[in-house]
């Protein structure tokens, strides 16, 4: 394949580069999303919103459950892959 395939695929090089960049952005976003420190900070902000009356008890419970689910996924992922993300 070598040189001929490289020449034929040259017009697609920007798309391949874009796909790589998008993949890197998605991986970083997942790393932040499942970072236990980030989740704990969000839990703290959620509690502050409840205490300030900005959200209802039902909203708090629903959002807290979502955050705790993320934290559980993060802890399972970090035990299996070492970085806290699912891949």
PyMOL Python script that loads the backbone (N, CA, C, O; Angstrom):
from pymol import cmd

cmd.read_pdbstr("""\
ATOM      1  N   UNK A   1       0.833  -1.181   0.000  1.00  0.00           N
ATOM      2  CA  UNK A   1       0.000   0.000   0.000  1.00  0.00           C
ATOM      3  C   UNK A   1       0.877   1.244   0.000  1.00  0.00           C
ATOM      4  O   UNK A   1       0.787   2.024  -0.948  1.00  0.00           O
ATOM      5  N   UNK A   2       1.673   1.467   0.945  1.00  0.00           N
ATOM      6  CA  UNK A   2       2.670   2.515   1.044  1.00  0.00           C
ATOM      7  C   UNK A   2       2.359   3.835   0.387  1.00  0.00           C
ATOM      8  O   UNK A   2       1.391   4.507   0.743  1.00  0.00           O
ATOM      9  N   UNK A   3       3.192   4.210  -0.584  1.00  0.00           N
ATOM     10  CA  UNK A   3       3.147   5.535  -1.199  1.00  0.00           C
ATOM     11  C   UNK A   3       1.853   5.765  -1.959  1.00  0.00           C
ATOM     12  O   UNK A   3       1.270   6.846  -1.868  1.00  0.00           O
ATOM     13  N   UNK A   4       1.394   4.771  -2.704  1.00  0.00           N
ATOM     14  CA  UNK A   4       0.165   4.947  -3.494  1.00  0.00           C
ATOM     15  C   UNK A   4      -1.032   5.213  -2.578  1.00  0.00           C
ATOM     16  O   UNK A   4      -1.830   6.110  -2.848  1.00  0.00           O
ATOM     17  N   UNK A   5      -1.158   4.454  -1.520  1.00  0.00           N
ATOM     18  CA  UNK A   5      -2.298   4.673  -0.621  1.00  0.00           C
ATOM     19  C   UNK A   5      -2.206   6.027   0.066  1.00  0.00           C
ATOM     20  O   UNK A   5      -3.224   6.686   0.273  1.00  0.00           O
ATOM     21  N   UNK A   6      -1.013   6.444   0.415  1.00  0.00           N
ATOM     22  CA  UNK A   6      -0.853   7.761   1.040  1.00  0.00           C
ATOM     23  C   UNK A   6      -1.276   8.868   0.083  1.00  0.00           C
ATOM     24  O   UNK A   6      -1.931   9.826   0.495  1.00  0.00           O
ATOM     25  N   UNK A   7      -0.910   8.745  -1.186  1.00  0.00           N
ATOM     26  CA  UNK A   7      -1.278   9.748  -2.183  1.00  0.00           C
ATOM     27  C   UNK A   7      -2.788   9.746  -2.401  1.00  0.00           C
ATOM     28  O   UNK A   7      -3.406  10.807  -2.479  1.00  0.00           O
ATOM     29  N   UNK A   8      -3.383   8.557  -2.498  1.00  0.00           N
ATOM     30  CA  UNK A   8      -4.825   8.463  -2.711  1.00  0.00           C
ATOM     31  C   UNK A   8      -5.623   8.950  -1.500  1.00  0.00           C
ATOM     32  O   UNK A   8      -6.700   9.523  -1.663  1.00  0.00           O
ATOM     33  N   UNK A   9      -5.116   8.732  -0.309  1.00  0.00           N
ATOM     34  CA  UNK A   9      -5.821   9.122   0.906  1.00  0.00           C
ATOM     35  C   UNK A   9      -5.500  10.541   1.375  1.00  0.00           C
ATOM     36  O   UNK A   9      -6.072  11.021   2.353  1.00  0.00           O
ATOM     37  N   UNK A  10      -4.588  11.205   0.675  1.00  0.00           N
ATOM     38  CA  UNK A  10      -4.187  12.560   1.067  1.00  0.00           C
ATOM     39  C   UNK A  10      -5.367  13.531   1.196  1.00  0.00           C
ATOM     40  O   UNK A  10      -5.391  14.326   2.135  1.00  0.00           O
ATOM     41  N   UNK A  11      -6.343  13.489   0.282  1.00  0.00           N
ATOM     42  CA  UNK A  11      -7.472  14.419   0.442  1.00  0.00           C
ATOM     43  C   UNK A  11      -8.258  14.203   1.748  1.00  0.00           C
ATOM     44  O   UNK A  11      -8.962  15.107   2.199  1.00  0.00           O
ATOM     45  N   UNK A  12      -8.142  13.038   2.341  1.00  0.00           N
ATOM     46  CA  UNK A  12      -8.874  12.740   3.575  1.00  0.00           C
ATOM     47  C   UNK A  12      -8.071  13.060   4.833  1.00  0.00           C
ATOM     48  O   UNK A  12      -8.567  12.860   5.943  1.00  0.00           O
ATOM     49  N   UNK A  13      -6.861  13.545   4.683  1.00  0.00           N
ATOM     50  CA  UNK A  13      -6.005  13.843   5.841  1.00  0.00           C
ATOM     51  C   UNK A  13      -6.651  14.832   6.809  1.00  0.00           C
ATOM     52  O   UNK A  13      -6.571  14.612   8.017  1.00  0.00           O
ATOM     53  N   UNK A  14      -7.288  15.912   6.342  1.00  0.00           N
ATOM     54  CA  UNK A  14      -7.930  16.830   7.303  1.00  0.00           C
ATOM     55  C   UNK A  14      -9.024  16.141   8.115  1.00  0.00           C
ATOM     56  O   UNK A  14      -9.185  16.424   9.302  1.00  0.00           O
ATOM     57  N   UNK A  15      -9.767  15.250   7.492  1.00  0.00           N
ATOM     58  CA  UNK A  15     -10.828  14.536   8.210  1.00  0.00           C
ATOM     59  C   UNK A  15     -10.230  13.604   9.264  1.00  0.00           C
ATOM     60  O   UNK A  15     -10.756  13.496  10.372  1.00  0.00           O
ATOM     61  N   UNK A  16      -9.139  12.939   8.920  1.00  0.00           N
ATOM     62  CA  UNK A  16      -8.495  12.056   9.897  1.00  0.00           C
ATOM     63  C   UNK A  16      -7.942  12.854  11.062  1.00  0.00           C
ATOM     64  O   UNK A  16      -8.032  12.430  12.214  1.00  0.00           O
ATOM     65  N   UNK A  17      -7.371  14.010  10.760  1.00  0.00           N
ATOM     66  CA  UNK A  17      -6.854  14.878  11.823  1.00  0.00           C
ATOM     67  C   UNK A  17      -7.972  15.408  12.699  1.00  0.00           C
ATOM     68  O   UNK A  17      -7.825  15.486  13.919  1.00  0.00           O
ATOM     69  N   UNK A  18      -9.087  15.773  12.086  1.00  0.00           N
ATOM     70  CA  UNK A  18     -10.243  16.256  12.845  1.00  0.00           C
ATOM     71  C   UNK A  18     -10.798  15.160  13.734  1.00  0.00           C
ATOM     72  O   UNK A  18     -11.150  15.412  14.886  1.00  0.00           O
ATOM     73  N   UNK A  19     -10.879  13.953  13.215  1.00  0.00           N
ATOM     74  CA  UNK A  19     -11.393  12.828  14.007  1.00  0.00           C
ATOM     75  C   UNK A  19     -10.501  12.585  15.226  1.00  0.00           C
ATOM     76  O   UNK A  19     -11.001  12.313  16.317  1.00  0.00           O
ATOM     77  N   UNK A  20      -9.188  12.683  15.044  1.00  0.00           N
ATOM     78  CA  UNK A  20      -8.267  12.499  16.169  1.00  0.00           C
ATOM     79  C   UNK A  20      -8.495  13.584  17.221  1.00  0.00           C
ATOM     80  O   UNK A  20      -8.552  13.298  18.416  1.00  0.00           O
ATOM     81  N   UNK A  21      -8.624  14.835  16.762  1.00  0.00           N
ATOM     82  CA  UNK A  21      -8.824  15.946  17.689  1.00  0.00           C
ATOM     83  C   UNK A  21     -10.140  15.795  18.452  1.00  0.00           C
ATOM     84  O   UNK A  21     -10.197  16.037  19.658  1.00  0.00           O
ATOM     85  N   UNK A  22     -11.183  15.398  17.752  1.00  0.00           N
ATOM     86  CA  UNK A  22     -12.485  15.190  18.412  1.00  0.00           C
ATOM     87  C   UNK A  22     -12.382  14.086  19.449  1.00  0.00           C
ATOM     88  O   UNK A  22     -12.929  14.205  20.545  1.00  0.00           O
ATOM     89  N   UNK A  23     -11.680  13.008  19.106  1.00  0.00           N
ATOM     90  CA  UNK A  23     -11.507  11.908  20.059  1.00  0.00           C
ATOM     91  C   UNK A  23     -10.779  12.381  21.317  1.00  0.00           C
ATOM     92  O   UNK A  23     -11.138  11.992  22.428  1.00  0.00           O
ATOM     93  N   UNK A  24      -9.764  13.216  21.141  1.00  0.00           N
ATOM     94  CA  UNK A  24      -9.014  13.733  22.295  1.00  0.00           C
ATOM     95  C   UNK A  24      -9.902  14.602  23.181  1.00  0.00           C
ATOM     96  O   UNK A  24      -9.835  14.513  24.407  1.00  0.00           O
ATOM     97  N   UNK A  25     -10.734  15.442  22.565  1.00  0.00           N
ATOM     98  CA  UNK A  25     -11.639  16.306  23.322  1.00  0.00           C
ATOM     99  C   UNK A  25     -12.647  15.469  24.105  1.00  0.00           C
ATOM    100  O   UNK A  25     -12.912  15.745  25.275  1.00  0.00           O
ATOM    101  N   UNK A  26     -13.203  14.457  23.466  1.00  0.00           N
ATOM    102  CA  UNK A  26     -14.175  13.586  24.129  1.00  0.00           C
ATOM    103  C   UNK A  26     -13.531  12.860  25.305  1.00  0.00           C
ATOM    104  O   UNK A  26     -14.138  12.761  26.371  1.00  0.00           O
ATOM    105  N   UNK A  27     -12.322  12.353  25.133  1.00  0.00           N
ATOM    106  CA  UNK A  27     -11.638  11.661  26.226  1.00  0.00           C
ATOM    107  C   UNK A  27     -11.384  12.590  27.405  1.00  0.00           C
ATOM    108  O   UNK A  27     -11.539  12.184  28.556  1.00  0.00           O
ATOM    109  N   UNK A  28     -10.996  13.828  27.133  1.00  0.00           N
ATOM    110  CA  UNK A  28     -10.752  14.779  28.216  1.00  0.00           C
ATOM    111  C   UNK A  28     -12.059  15.149  28.916  1.00  0.00           C
ATOM    112  O   UNK A  28     -12.099  15.275  30.140  1.00  0.00           O
ATOM    113  N   UNK A  29     -13.118  15.321  28.140  1.00  0.00           N
ATOM    114  CA  UNK A  29     -14.425  15.630  28.733  1.00  0.00           C
ATOM    115  C   UNK A  29     -14.895  14.489  29.634  1.00  0.00           C
ATOM    116  O   UNK A  29     -15.420  14.733  30.721  1.00  0.00           O
ATOM    117  N   UNK A  30     -14.709  13.246  29.189  1.00  0.00           N
ATOM    118  CA  UNK A  30     -15.081  12.100  30.023  1.00  0.00           C
ATOM    119  C   UNK A  30     -14.221  12.035  31.280  1.00  0.00           C
ATOM    120  O   UNK A  30     -14.721  11.694  32.352  1.00  0.00           O
ATOM    121  N   UNK A  31     -12.953  12.352  31.165  1.00  0.00           N
ATOM    122  CA  UNK A  31     -12.075  12.330  32.330  1.00  0.00           C
ATOM    123  C   UNK A  31     -12.563  13.335  33.375  1.00  0.00           C
ATOM    124  O   UNK A  31     -12.621  13.023  34.565  1.00  0.00           O
ATOM    125  N   UNK A  32     -12.908  14.523  32.929  1.00  0.00           N
ATOM    126  CA  UNK A  32     -13.401  15.544  33.853  1.00  0.00           C
ATOM    127  C   UNK A  32     -14.765  15.147  34.412  1.00  0.00           C
ATOM    128  O   UNK A  32     -15.013  15.303  35.608  1.00  0.00           O
ATOM    129  N   UNK A  33     -15.652  14.636  33.555  1.00  0.00           N
ATOM    130  CA  UNK A  33     -17.011  14.265  33.960  1.00  0.00           C
ATOM    131  C   UNK A  33     -16.992  13.198  35.049  1.00  0.00           C
ATOM    132  O   UNK A  33     -17.808  13.241  35.970  1.00  0.00           O
ATOM    133  N   UNK A  34     -16.078  12.252  34.954  1.00  0.00           N
ATOM    134  CA  UNK A  34     -16.010  11.152  35.919  1.00  0.00           C
ATOM    135  C   UNK A  34     -14.950  11.360  36.997  1.00  0.00           C
ATOM    136  O   UNK A  34     -14.668  10.437  37.761  1.00  0.00           O
ATOM    137  N   UNK A  35     -14.362  12.541  37.075  1.00  0.00           N
ATOM    138  CA  UNK A  35     -13.364  12.827  38.098  1.00  0.00           C
ATOM    139  C   UNK A  35     -14.049  12.925  39.464  1.00  0.00           C
ATOM    140  O   UNK A  35     -14.928  13.769  39.642  1.00  0.00           O
ATOM    141  N   UNK A  36     -13.669  12.085  40.430  1.00  0.00           N
ATOM    142  CA  UNK A  36     -14.321  12.111  41.744  1.00  0.00           C
ATOM    143  C   UNK A  36     -14.290  13.487  42.413  1.00  0.00           C
ATOM    144  O   UNK A  36     -15.256  13.863  43.076  1.00  0.00           O
ATOM    145  N   UNK A  37     -13.215  14.233  42.255  1.00  0.00           N
ATOM    146  CA  UNK A  37     -13.143  15.568  42.865  1.00  0.00           C
ATOM    147  C   UNK A  37     -14.187  16.501  42.250  1.00  0.00           C
ATOM    148  O   UNK A  37     -14.809  17.292  42.958  1.00  0.00           O
ATOM    149  N   UNK A  38     -14.374  16.408  40.949  1.00  0.00           N
ATOM    150  CA  UNK A  38     -15.380  17.224  40.269  1.00  0.00           C
ATOM    151  C   UNK A  38     -16.774  16.859  40.752  1.00  0.00           C
ATOM    152  O   UNK A  38     -17.601  17.736  41.004  1.00  0.00           O
ATOM    153  N   UNK A  39     -17.033  15.568  40.881  1.00  0.00           N
ATOM    154  CA  UNK A  39     -18.353  15.105  41.325  1.00  0.00           C
ATOM    155  C   UNK A  39     -18.620  15.563  42.755  1.00  0.00           C
ATOM    156  O   UNK A  39     -19.722  16.014  43.065  1.00  0.00           O
ATOM    157  N   UNK A  40     -17.625  15.451  43.623  1.00  0.00           N
ATOM    158  CA  UNK A  40     -17.817  15.898  45.011  1.00  0.00           C
ATOM    159  C   UNK A  40     -18.080  17.401  45.080  1.00  0.00           C
ATOM    160  O   UNK A  40     -18.894  17.849  45.887  1.00  0.00           O
ATOM    161  N   UNK A  41     -17.404  18.175  44.246  1.00  0.00           N
ATOM    162  CA  UNK A  41     -17.642  19.623  44.203  1.00  0.00           C
ATOM    163  C   UNK A  41     -19.066  19.915  43.735  1.00  0.00           C
ATOM    164  O   UNK A  41     -19.725  20.812  44.260  1.00  0.00           O
ATOM    165  N   UNK A  42     -19.532  19.163  42.758  1.00  0.00           N
ATOM    166  CA  UNK A  42     -20.901  19.347  42.279  1.00  0.00           C
ATOM    167  C   UNK A  42     -21.909  18.969  43.357  1.00  0.00           C
ATOM    168  O   UNK A  42     -22.949  19.614  43.490  1.00  0.00           O
ATOM    169  N   UNK A  43     -21.606  17.924  44.130  1.00  0.00           N
ATOM    170  CA  UNK A  43     -22.484  17.558  45.246  1.00  0.00           C
ATOM    171  C   UNK A  43     -22.553  18.691  46.272  1.00  0.00           C
ATOM    172  O   UNK A  43     -23.624  18.984  46.804  1.00  0.00           O
ATOM    173  N   UNK A  44     -21.425  19.318  46.548  1.00  0.00           N
ATOM    174  CA  UNK A  44     -21.391  20.443  47.477  1.00  0.00           C
ATOM    175  C   UNK A  44     -22.216  21.621  46.982  1.00  0.00           C
ATOM    176  O   UNK A  44     -22.964  22.227  47.748  1.00  0.00           O
ATOM    177  N   UNK A  45     -22.077  21.946  45.690  1.00  0.00           N
ATOM    178  CA  UNK A  45     -22.864  23.036  45.112  1.00  0.00           C
ATOM    179  C   UNK A  45     -24.356  22.707  45.131  1.00  0.00           C
ATOM    180  O   UNK A  45     -25.193  23.583  45.349  1.00  0.00           O
ATOM    181  N   UNK A  46     -24.671  21.454  44.902  1.00  0.00           N
ATOM    182  CA  UNK A  46     -26.065  21.015  44.916  1.00  0.00           C
ATOM    183  C   UNK A  46     -26.677  21.212  46.307  1.00  0.00           C
ATOM    184  O   UNK A  46     -27.807  21.683  46.439  1.00  0.00           O
ATOM    185  N   UNK A  47     -25.920  20.850  47.331  1.00  0.00           N
ATOM    186  CA  UNK A  47     -26.401  21.032  48.698  1.00  0.00           C
ATOM    187  C   UNK A  47     -26.580  22.520  49.024  1.00  0.00           C
ATOM    188  O   UNK A  47     -27.536  22.900  49.700  1.00  0.00           O
ATOM    189  N   UNK A  48     -25.671  23.345  48.546  1.00  0.00           N
ATOM    190  CA  UNK A  48     -25.801  24.788  48.743  1.00  0.00           C
ATOM    191  C   UNK A  48     -27.060  25.330  48.070  1.00  0.00           C
ATOM    192  O   UNK A  48     -27.748  26.188  48.623  1.00  0.00           O
ATOM    193  N   UNK A  49     -27.355  24.822  46.875  1.00  0.00           N
ATOM    194  CA  UNK A  49     -28.559  25.260  46.168  1.00  0.00           C
ATOM    195  C   UNK A  49     -29.817  24.861  46.937  1.00  0.00           C
ATOM    196  O   UNK A  49     -30.779  25.626  46.999  1.00  0.00           O
ATOM    197  N   UNK A  50     -29.807  23.668  47.521  1.00  0.00           N
ATOM    198  CA  UNK A  50     -30.947  23.219  48.309  1.00  0.00           C
ATOM    199  C   UNK A  50     -31.135  24.108  49.533  1.00  0.00           C
ATOM    200  O   UNK A  50     -32.247  24.543  49.829  1.00  0.00           O
ATOM    201  N   UNK A  51     -30.050  24.369  50.234  1.00  0.00           N
ATOM    202  CA  UNK A  51     -30.122  25.194  51.440  1.00  0.00           C
ATOM    203  C   UNK A  51     -30.548  26.625  51.126  1.00  0.00           C
ATOM    204  O   UNK A  51     -31.198  27.272  51.947  1.00  0.00           O
ATOM    205  N   UNK A  52     -30.189  27.121  49.949  1.00  0.00           N
ATOM    206  CA  UNK A  52     -30.555  28.480  49.555  1.00  0.00           C
ATOM    207  C   UNK A  52     -31.978  28.542  48.987  1.00  0.00           C
ATOM    208  O   UNK A  52     -32.477  29.627  48.689  1.00  0.00           O
ATOM    209  N   UNK A  53     -32.625  27.395  48.838  1.00  0.00           N
ATOM    210  CA  UNK A  53     -33.985  27.365  48.304  1.00  0.00           C
ATOM    211  C   UNK A  53     -34.052  27.505  46.799  1.00  0.00           C
ATOM    212  O   UNK A  53     -35.118  27.785  46.251  1.00  0.00           O
ATOM    213  N   UNK A  54     -32.924  27.313  46.116  1.00  0.00           N
ATOM    214  CA  UNK A  54     -32.888  27.450  44.659  1.00  0.00           C
ATOM    215  C   UNK A  54     -33.460  26.231  43.953  1.00  0.00           C
ATOM    216  O   UNK A  54     -33.910  26.329  42.811  1.00  0.00           O
ATOM    217  N   UNK A  55     -33.445  25.078  44.625  1.00  0.00           N
ATOM    218  CA  UNK A  55     -34.004  23.853  44.062  1.00  0.00           C
ATOM    219  C   UNK A  55     -34.871  23.181  45.119  1.00  0.00           C
ATOM    220  O   UNK A  55     -34.710  23.419  46.316  1.00  0.00           O
ATOM    221  N   UNK A  56     -35.791  22.338  44.660  1.00  0.00           N
ATOM    222  CA  UNK A  56     -36.669  21.622  45.588  1.00  0.00           C
ATOM    223  C   UNK A  56     -35.979  20.357  46.092  1.00  0.00           C
ATOM    224  O   UNK A  56     -34.945  19.938  45.573  1.00  0.00           O
ATOM    225  N   UNK A  57     -36.575  19.773  47.107  1.00  0.00           N
ATOM    226  CA  UNK A  57     -36.053  18.520  47.664  1.00  0.00           C
ATOM    227  C   UNK A  57     -36.068  17.412  46.601  1.00  0.00           C
ATOM    228  O   UNK A  57     -35.144  16.601  46.528  1.00  0.00           O
ATOM    229  N   UNK A  58     -37.119  17.386  45.786  1.00  0.00           N
ATOM    230  CA  UNK A  58     -37.226  16.368  44.727  1.00  0.00           C
ATOM    231  C   UNK A  58     -36.118  16.543  43.685  1.00  0.00           C
ATOM    232  O   UNK A  58     -35.499  15.570  43.255  1.00  0.00           O
ATOM    233  N   UNK A  59     -35.878  17.799  43.284  1.00  0.00           N
ATOM    234  CA  UNK A  59     -34.794  18.063  42.337  1.00  0.00           C
ATOM    235  C   UNK A  59     -33.454  17.662  42.936  1.00  0.00           C
ATOM    236  O   UNK A  59     -32.612  17.065  42.264  1.00  0.00           O
ATOM    237  N   UNK A  60     -33.267  17.997  44.208  1.00  0.00           N
ATOM    238  CA  UNK A  60     -32.024  17.642  44.890  1.00  0.00           C
ATOM    239  C   UNK A  60     -31.815  16.131  44.881  1.00  0.00           C
ATOM    240  O   UNK A  60     -30.729  15.649  44.557  1.00  0.00           O
ATOM    241  N   UNK A  61     -32.867  15.385  45.242  1.00  0.00           N
ATOM    242  CA  UNK A  61     -32.753  13.923  45.287  1.00  0.00           C
ATOM    243  C   UNK A  61     -32.412  13.346  43.916  1.00  0.00           C
ATOM    244  O   UNK A  61     -31.561  12.464  43.803  1.00  0.00           O
ATOM    245  N   UNK A  62     -33.076  13.844  42.876  1.00  0.00           N
ATOM    246  CA  UNK A  62     -32.833  13.342  41.526  1.00  0.00           C
ATOM    247  C   UNK A  62     -31.400  13.643  41.078  1.00  0.00           C
ATOM    248  O   UNK A  62     -30.706  12.763  40.567  1.00  0.00           O
ATOM    249  N   UNK A  63     -30.966  14.882  41.271  1.00  0.00           N
ATOM    250  CA  UNK A  63     -29.618  15.277  40.854  1.00  0.00           C
ATOM    251  C   UNK A  63     -28.545  14.599  41.696  1.00  0.00           C
ATOM    252  O   UNK A  63     -27.486  14.236  41.185  1.00  0.00           O
ATOM    253  N   UNK A  64     -28.820  14.427  42.990  1.00  0.00           N
ATOM    254  CA  UNK A  64     -27.869  13.748  43.858  1.00  0.00           C
ATOM    255  C   UNK A  64     -27.693  12.299  43.414  1.00  0.00           C
ATOM    256  O   UNK A  64     -26.574  11.785  43.388  1.00  0.00           O
ATOM    257  N   UNK A  65     -28.812  11.633  43.062  1.00  0.00           N
ATOM    258  CA  UNK A  65     -28.724  10.254  42.586  1.00  0.00           C
ATOM    259  C   UNK A  65     -27.869  10.163  41.323  1.00  0.00           C
ATOM    260  O   UNK A  65     -27.062   9.245  41.179  1.00  0.00           O
ATOM    261  N   UNK A  66     -28.050  11.128  40.402  1.00  0.00           N
ATOM    262  CA  UNK A  66     -27.252  11.123  39.175  1.00  0.00           C
ATOM    263  C   UNK A  66     -25.762  11.280  39.483  1.00  0.00           C
ATOM    264  O   UNK A  66     -24.919  10.594  38.904  1.00  0.00           O
ATOM    265  N   UNK A  67     -25.453  12.195  40.406  1.00  0.00           N
ATOM    266  CA  UNK A  67     -24.051  12.416  40.766  1.00  0.00           C
ATOM    267  C   UNK A  67     -23.461  11.199  41.471  1.00  0.00           C
ATOM    268  O   UNK A  67     -22.312  10.834  41.224  1.00  0.00           O
ATOM    269  N   UNK A  68     -24.241  10.573  42.348  1.00  0.00           N
ATOM    270  CA  UNK A  68     -23.744   9.383  43.043  1.00  0.00           C
ATOM    271  C   UNK A  68     -23.541   8.224  42.077  1.00  0.00           C
ATOM    272  O   UNK A  68     -22.621   7.424  42.248  1.00  0.00           O
ATOM    273  N   UNK A  69     -24.403   8.130  41.054  1.00  0.00           N
ATOM    274  CA  UNK A  69     -24.205   7.109  40.023  1.00  0.00           C
ATOM    275  C   UNK A  69     -22.901   7.356  39.273  1.00  0.00           C
ATOM    276  O   UNK A  69     -22.145   6.422  39.006  1.00  0.00           O
ATOM    277  N   UNK A  70     -22.638   8.623  38.932  1.00  0.00           N
ATOM    278  CA  UNK A  70     -21.368   8.959  38.266  1.00  0.00           C
ATOM    279  C   UNK A  70     -20.176   8.612  39.142  1.00  0.00           C
ATOM    280  O   UNK A  70     -19.167   8.096  38.660  1.00  0.00           O
ATOM    281  N   UNK A  71     -20.300   8.899  40.430  1.00  0.00           N
ATOM    282  CA  UNK A  71     -19.208   8.607  41.351  1.00  0.00           C
ATOM    283  C   UNK A  71     -18.962   7.107  41.431  1.00  0.00           C
ATOM    284  O   UNK A  71     -17.816   6.661  41.500  1.00  0.00           O
ATOM    285  N   UNK A  72     -20.038   6.334  41.420  1.00  0.00           N
ATOM    286  CA  UNK A  72     -19.892   4.873  41.454  1.00  0.00           C
ATOM    287  C   UNK A  72     -19.222   4.370  40.179  1.00  0.00           C
ATOM    288  O   UNK A  72     -18.339   3.514  40.233  1.00  0.00           O
ATOM    289  N   UNK A  73     -19.641   4.901  39.036  1.00  0.00           N
ATOM    290  CA  UNK A  73     -19.012   4.518  37.764  1.00  0.00           C
ATOM    291  C   UNK A  73     -17.536   4.897  37.769  1.00  0.00           C
ATOM    292  O   UNK A  73     -16.689   4.133  37.305  1.00  0.00           O
ATOM    293  N   UNK A  74     -17.236   6.077  38.294  1.00  0.00           N
ATOM    294  CA  UNK A  74     -15.843   6.531  38.344  1.00  0.00           C
ATOM    295  C   UNK A  74     -15.006   5.618  39.225  1.00  0.00           C
ATOM    296  O   UNK A  74     -13.873   5.284  38.878  1.00  0.00           O
ATOM    297  N   UNK A  75     -15.562   5.211  40.365  1.00  0.00           N
ATOM    298  CA  UNK A  75     -14.781   4.350  41.262  1.00  0.00           C
ATOM    299  C   UNK A  75     -14.602   2.962  40.665  1.00  0.00           C
ATOM    300  O   UNK A  75     -13.548   2.351  40.844  1.00  0.00           O
ATOM    301  N   UNK A  76     -15.610   2.449  39.957  1.00  0.00           N
ATOM    302  CA  UNK A  76     -15.464   1.161  39.277  1.00  0.00           C
ATOM    303  C   UNK A  76     -14.454   1.267  38.146  1.00  0.00           C
ATOM    304  O   UNK A  76     -13.644   0.362  37.944  1.00  0.00           O
ATOM    305  N   UNK A  77     -14.500   2.376  37.405  1.00  0.00           N
ATOM    306  CA  UNK A  77     -13.581   2.571  36.285  1.00  0.00           C
ATOM    307  C   UNK A  77     -12.151   2.721  36.744  1.00  0.00           C
ATOM    308  O   UNK A  77     -11.234   2.206  36.104  1.00  0.00           O
ATOM    309  N   UNK A  78     -11.944   3.428  37.860  1.00  0.00           N
ATOM    310  CA  UNK A  78     -10.583   3.629  38.328  1.00  0.00           C
ATOM    311  C   UNK A  78     -10.013   2.331  38.878  1.00  0.00           C
ATOM    312  O   UNK A  78      -8.800   2.125  38.831  1.00  0.00           O
ATOM    313  N   UNK A  79     -10.853   1.462  39.393  1.00  0.00           N
ATOM    314  CA  UNK A  79     -10.366   0.178  39.883  1.00  0.00           C
ATOM    315  C   UNK A  79      -9.977  -0.724  38.719  1.00  0.00           C
ATOM    316  O   UNK A  79      -9.061  -1.538  38.840  1.00  0.00           O
ATOM    317  N   UNK A  80     -10.688  -0.577  37.564  1.00  0.00           N
ATOM    318  CA  UNK A  80     -10.420  -1.457  36.438  1.00  0.00           C
ATOM    319  C   UNK A  80      -9.392  -0.929  35.473  1.00  0.00           C
ATOM    320  O   UNK A  80      -8.605  -1.704  34.930  1.00  0.00           O
ATOM    321  N   UNK A  81      -9.374   0.404  35.236  1.00  0.00           N
ATOM    322  CA  UNK A  81      -8.468   0.946  34.226  1.00  0.00           C
ATOM    323  C   UNK A  81      -7.383   1.821  34.800  1.00  0.00           C
ATOM    324  O   UNK A  81      -6.377   2.075  34.138  1.00  0.00           O
ATOM    325  N   UNK A  82      -7.565   2.287  36.015  1.00  0.00           N
ATOM    326  CA  UNK A  82      -6.548   3.112  36.615  1.00  0.00           C
ATOM    327  C   UNK A  82      -6.696   4.590  36.355  1.00  0.00           C
ATOM    328  O   UNK A  82      -5.939   5.390  36.905  1.00  0.00           O
ATOM    329  N   UNK A  83      -7.696   4.994  35.492  1.00  0.00           N
ATOM    330  CA  UNK A  83      -7.842   6.421  35.222  1.00  0.00           C
ATOM    331  C   UNK A  83      -9.231   6.957  35.472  1.00  0.00           C
ATOM    332  O   UNK A  83      -9.446   8.157  35.303  1.00  0.00           O
ATOM    333  N   UNK A  84     -10.196   6.124  35.869  1.00  0.00           N
ATOM    334  CA  UNK A  84     -11.510   6.613  36.226  1.00  0.00           C
ATOM    335  C   UNK A  84     -12.471   6.788  35.076  1.00  0.00           C
ATOM    336  O   UNK A  84     -13.617   7.179  35.301  1.00  0.00           O
ATOM    337  N   UNK A  85     -12.054   6.513  33.844  1.00  0.00           N
ATOM    338  CA  UNK A  85     -12.951   6.637  32.719  1.00  0.00           C
ATOM    339  C   UNK A  85     -13.266   5.269  32.172  1.00  0.00           C
ATOM    340  O   UNK A  85     -12.493   4.323  32.325  1.00  0.00           O
ATOM    341  N   UNK A  86     -14.415   5.178  31.531  1.00  0.00           N
ATOM    342  CA  UNK A  86     -14.785   3.935  30.892  1.00  0.00           C
ATOM    343  C   UNK A  86     -14.360   3.996  29.443  1.00  0.00           C
ATOM    344  O   UNK A  86     -14.519   5.024  28.784  1.00  0.00           O
ATOM    345  N   UNK A  87     -13.823   2.907  28.948  1.00  0.00           N
ATOM    346  CA  UNK A  87     -13.371   2.918  27.568  1.00  0.00           C
ATOM    347  C   UNK A  87     -13.757   1.655  26.866  1.00  0.00           C
ATOM    348  O   UNK A  87     -13.454   1.489  25.684  1.00  0.00           O
TER     349      UNK A  87
END
""", "prot")
cmd.dss("prot")
cmd.show_as("cartoon", "prot")
cmd.util.cbc("prot")
cmd.orient("prot")
